[in-house]
Amino acid sequence: MKVKSERRRRVRISALARRTGVSPRALRYYEEKGLLIPGRTAGGYRDYTDEHVETVRRIRILLSAGLNSDMVREILPCMVDDGEFLAPGCEDLIAAFEREQRRIDTQIAELHDVRSALTGIISAGRAFAGR
């Protein structure tokens, strides 16, 4: 009976796309980059499990943080417990995370400066239009 329940949890790429909100093309891209490794059916179709749903979630988080696919590929095997902790032996990634955190902090500061400049332009434009 266990085999049957495991079969039900296996899905094709379109179902994984629906479950994760990621396009099939993006899932294929993740595969091309070695971030997502699906199984294959006897007919050669990609075959995904519930673990792949979690992997896609982690990939999206890391990519949205600005990490490139090479770094994501290095980090993924080290993520445990919903990605909140690093697996033993992966402590060397902490320095990489710290560098990324500094890069993101710099980017946030730059965006804040751009926002302030836009606020000034908007205020000046409104003042000019009100003459």
Buried (B, 14 or more C-beta within 10 A) or exposed (E): EEEEEEEEEBBBBEEBBEBBEBEBEBBBBBBEBEBBEBEEEEEEEBBBBEEBBBBBBBBBEBBEBEBEBEBBBBBBEBBEEEBEEBEEEBEEBEEEBEEBEEEEEEEEEEEEEEEEEEEEEEEEEEEEEEE
